[in-house]
């Protein structure tokens, strides 16, 4: 098996896509809007297309976790009072806490593509973990980003700068049912979206 291939049980192949493919899909079908070329920007946590991925930016709207109301975190009955809404260029996440934020970019994933999204090493090396579930085939929307501060100190997150890298895997066969087909609950989400049942 080559380094760029993942095989499923039926023998279908998935390969990681290059900067050339990402650029082409962004320009021809609006897969990433707005789309940023290059990555190196002095004084800024990098974002934009890379060799085999795209570094997305975090937007200015954050929902920072608070225990002021002593709510219970229940994914089946989520209490929006668990968060404080903040719009800022620099968000400070309290120690051992987390925040939700939305990506600057709006994504439209093709039917035969699945993505994996990983936090950037600049943040990871500071104890800040970014968790994002895969973007499923034909999902579209702003990405809701889960940002955890695992440190005992407050941590800064810089809006409009890079936060996580998206890797695109294209299959040589289309799925039978896409996210759009099953009318997924997070389809076409805009901004920061809280848990839905």
RATA-V917015 format. One record per residue. N is the residue number from 0. PHI is phi in radians with two decimals (* if undefined). PSI is psi as a letter, one per 40 degrees, with the letter a starting at -180 (999 if undefined). D_FIRST is the distance of its C-alpha to the first C-alpha in whole Angstrom. Layout:
((N & PHI & PSI & D_FIRST) (N & PHI & PSI & D_FIRST))
//
This chain:
((0 & * & h & 0) (1 & -1.25 & i & 4) (2 & -1.15 & d & 7) (3 & -1.71 & e & 8) (4 & -2.06 & i & 7) (5 & -2.17 & h & 8) (6 & -1.87 & h & 8) (7 & -1.72 & a & 12) (8 & -1.14 & d & 14) (9 & -1.52 & e & 15) (10 & 1.63 & e & 12) (11 & -1.14 & i & 12) (12 & -1.93 & i & 10) (13 & -2.21 & h & 11) (14 & -2.13 & i & 11) (15 & -1.30 & i & 13) (16 & -1.73 & i & 16) (17 & -1.57 & i & 18) (18 & -0.98 & d & 22) (19 & -1.06 & d & 23) (20 & -1.15 & d & 22) (21 & -1.04 & d & 23) (22 & -1.05 & d & 27) (23 & -1.06 & d & 27) (24 & -1.20 & d & 26) (25 & -1.17 & d & 29) (26 & -1.36 & d & 31) (27 & -1.50 & d & 31) (28 & -2.17 & e & 31) (29 & 1.15 & f & 32) (30 & -1.08 & d & 29) (31 & -2.37 & h & 30) (32 & -2.39 & h & 34) (33 & -1.26 & i & 35) (34 & -1.77 & h & 32) (35 & -2.00 & h & 32) (36 & -1.38 & i & 31) (37 & 1.09 & a & 30) (38 & -2.46 & d & 30) (39 & -1.32 & h & 33) (40 & -2.45 & h & 36) (41 & -0.94 & h & 39) (42 & 1.38 & e & 40) (43 & -2.18 & i & 37) (44 & -1.22 & h & 34) (45 & -1.04 & i & 32) (46 & -2.61 & i & 31) (47 & 1.93 & a & 29) (48 & -1.26 & h & 26) (49 & -2.12 & a & 24) (50 & -0.94 & d & 21) (51 & -2.38 & f & 19) (52 & 3.09 & a & 21) (53 & -2.44 & h & 25) (54 & -1.56 & h & 27) (55 & -1.45 & i & 30) (56 & -1.80 & i & 33) (57 & -1.58 & h & 35) (58 & -1.39 & a & 38) (59 & -1.61 & e & 42) (60 & -1.74 & h & 42) (61 & -2.19 & i & 42) (62 & -2.04 & h & 42) (63 & -1.69 & h & 43) (64 & -1.10 & h & 43) (65 & -2.41 & i & 47) (66 & -1.90 & f & 48) (67 & -1.00 & d & 52) (68 & -1.67 & e & 52) (69 & 0.89 & f & 51) (70 & -1.33 & i & 49) (71 & -1.69 & h & 46) (72 & -1.42 & h & 43) (73 & -2.24 & h & 42) (74 & -1.09 & d & 39) (75 & -1.52 & e & 41) (76 & -2.60 & g & 44) (77 & -1.30 & h & 43) (78 & -1.64 & h & 46) (79 & -1.02 & e & 46) (80 & -1.21 & e & 49) (81 & -1.25 & e & 46) (82 & -2.15 & i & 45) (83 & -1.89 & h & 48) (84 & -1.45 & h & 47) (85 & -2.36 & h & 47) (86 & -2.00 & h & 46) (87 & -2.80 & i & 46) (88 & -1.49 & d & 44) (89 & -2.38 & h & 44) (90 & -1.72 & h & 43) (91 & -1.80 & h & 44) (92 & -1.67 & h & 42) (93 & -1.07 & i & 44) (94 & -0.97 & i & 43) (95 & 0.87 & f & 41) (96 & -2.28 & a & 41) (97 & -2.64 & i & 39) (98 & -2.48 & i & 39) (99 & -1.88 & i & 37) (100 & -2.60 & i & 37) (101 & -1.93 & i & 36) (102 & -1.30 & i & 34) (103 & -1.18 & d & 36) (104 & -1.40 & i & 33) (105 & -1.82 & h & 33) (106 & -1.89 & i & 30) (107 & -2.23 & h & 29) (108 & -1.57 & h & 26) (109 & -1.10 & i & 25) (110 & -1.11 & d & 24) (111 & -1.83 & f & 20) (112 & -2.20 & i & 20) (113 & -2.27 & i & 19) (114 & -2.00 & i & 20) (115 & -2.14 & h & 20) (116 & -2.14 & h & 23) (117 & -2.20 & i & 23) (118 & -1.14 & i & 27) (119 & -1.29 & i & 27) (120 & -1.13 & d & 28) (121 & -0.97 & d & 31) (122 & -1.36 & d & 32) (123 & -0.99 & d & 30) (124 & -1.25 & e & 31) (125 & -1.80 & e & 35) (126 & 1.42 & e & 34) (127 & -1.82 & h & 34) (128 & -1.86 & h & 31) (129 & -1.91 & h & 30) (130 & -2.07 & h & 28) (131 & -2.45 & h & 27) (132 & -1.31 & i & 26) (133 & -1.03 & i & 23) (134 & -1.49 & h & 24) (135 & -1.40 & i & 24) (136 & -0.95 & h & 24) (137 & 1.13 & e & 27) (138 & -1.34 & i & 29) (139 & -2.50 & i & 31) (140 & 2.58 & i & 33) (141 & -1.35 & i & 34) (142 & -1.44 & h & 32) (143 & -1.52 & h & 33) (144 & -1.82 & h & 32) (145 & -1.75 & h & 33) (146 & -2.06 & h & 34) (147 & -1.88 & h & 35) (148 & -1.69 & h & 37) (149 & -1.50 & e & 36) (150 & -1.63 & i & 39) (151 & -1.46 & e & 43) (152 & -2.14 & i & 44) (153 & -1.08 & i & 44) (154 & -2.28 & h & 41) (155 & -1.67 & h & 41) (156 & -2.13 & h & 39) (157 & -1.73 & h & 39) (158 & -1.15 & i & 40) (159 & 1.11 & f & 38) (160 & -2.22 & i & 36) (161 & -1.10 & i & 32) (162 & -2.31 & d & 31) (163 & -2.65 & i & 27) (164 & -1.87 & h & 24) (165 & -1.76 & h & 23) (166 & -1.88 & h & 19) (167 & -1.87 & h & 18) (168 & -2.04 & h & 15) (169 & -1.85 & h & 16) (170 & -1.58 & i & 15) (171 & -1.51 & e & 15) (172 & -2.44 & i & 18) (173 & -1.31 & i & 21) (174 & -1.23 & i & 22) (175 & -1.28 & d & 25) (176 & -2.28 & h & 27) (177 & -1.65 & i & 27) (178 & -1.05 & d & 28) (179 & -1.14 & d & 31) (180 & -1.03 & d & 32) (181 & -1.51 & e & 32) (182 & 0.92 & f & 34) (183 & -0.96 & i & 33) (184 & -1.23 & e & 36) (185 & -1.90 & e & 34) (186 & -1.18 & h & 34) (187 & 1.04 & f & 36) (188 & -1.18 & i & 37) (189 & -2.17 & h & 39) (190 & 1.20 & a & 39) (191 & -1.63 & h & 39) (192 & -1.97 & h & 38) (193 & -1.36 & i & 39) (194 & -1.01 & h & 38) (195 & -2.20 & i & 39) (196 & -1.84 & 999 & 39))
//
